Amino acid sequence: MAELRSPEQIDGSPDQLKRVMGPGLLLLFIIGDILGTGIYALTGTVAKEVGGAVWLPFLLAFVVAVMTAFAYLELVTKYPHAGGAAVYTNRAFKNGFFTFMVAFTVTASGITSSATASRAFAENFMKGFGLGDQAGLVTLIAVGFIALVMAVNLWGVGESVKANIVLTVIELSGLLLVIFVGFLAMVNGKADFSRTLVFETPHDKGMFLAVSAATSVAFFAMVGFEDSVNMAEETKNPSQIFPKIMLTGLGITGVIYVLVSLTAVAIVPVGELTQTGATPLLTVVQMGAPGLPFGAIFPFISMFAVANTALINMLMASRLLYGMAKQGILPPVFGAIMKSRQTPWFSIVFTSVLAAVLITFVGQVSQLGGTTALLLLGVFTITNVAVLVLRKDTVEHDHFTAPTWIPIVAGLCTFYLVGPWTGRPLEQFQIALVLLGIGAVLGVITYVINKMIRHQPVEISHVEYLGGDGPRN
């Protein structure tokens, strides 16, 4: 019988990434990835579907995310190199075009997530500086912000774990402030928690359908946990640490989200909360503590939180396109590098233009955020299947193994939340299909060029180029 070895023993070669992340640092990294635009901008949108029971879709989204996390835990401890959904798809199904489409879906989700964050940034900017609520000006500011993000990415910006800690503290402080305001309002008799038990559904939707639609949107608030798999190779003893810390991080964010959503409904009547656009929590803070300066600073906390979302996701999307070009599965121009800054300029401009088009012609945060959730739920469905397919692939070291029923149930749940039967607006499917159609056309063009003109094989030989896993909140 072969001796079981740890990933550290197997991957001890000098070209491996240095393992520097312990439990505390990893926990902050995971929490920071999940917190952000979803809860800051979409609480009112969820309330439109279920009324005062806004906490329920966030709770259900949390449960689905935890079950899906079990699949990622098995995969990341089994293959503890920086990886992602496309990497696992390629391992499981060994189909180049399918792998390409999964990678492009992740890219598209990063673009829609950044567009969502940019709209939220613009609305908070307007509120923070008292500029009113003119729709045209919101769009102009959002497009200007994406242009600024593009300039920063062209200049070149690197991520660091220490910077992630600072951003996490800022994002977390805003949500804890909302919970604190809820406590003050309760003490002063300004909170009505009986509203949290009142279910209201629009039009003729039944409770099950309304909760399904709301959960499919609320899931956007839970994305980001899957991105932590890219830190596996920098984590000490990932097979032991990752399962406990990822589930702990998800648990902490789940509790925060439920408390924030309960506070929002208890302080702000549902009718008003649904009219707050991308600034629902600002309204909560203003109404819950009118005599304190919290309302004046909260827009800027929100701006900081969502700005980080946009910057990191545009960085991820452009690097994924660059990686696909280096693999020869996208036209070579996507691999073009700005010599002075060593950044993939064409991929950055391409993703920024797509984001600006979405901001201009789609606009609504609810539709952009919903499309992000739609795209990622599709990716998660594939990942839940992939983990079962890869059970036949054995490795030499011990790793976490999820109970078989969990990825099965998780895959069924994510597949259900993808479908039109949830009541998801058809516009979200249209946006997703257009983006994926762009990817498919680019893929086919590249295939024809490689096959008929260059006479080169079309294959993915370095799947690590496709390691980016998904947007962060």
PyMOL commands that set and color helices and strands:
alter all, ss='L'
color gray80, all
select helices_A, chain A and resi 7-10+23-34+37-50+55-78+85-93+96-128+135-155+161-187+193-197+207-222+225-234+238-267+270-273+280-288+294-326+332-335+345-361+365-392+405-418+420-422+426-453+463-466
alter helices_A, ss='H'
color red, helices_A
deselect
rebuild
show_as cartoon
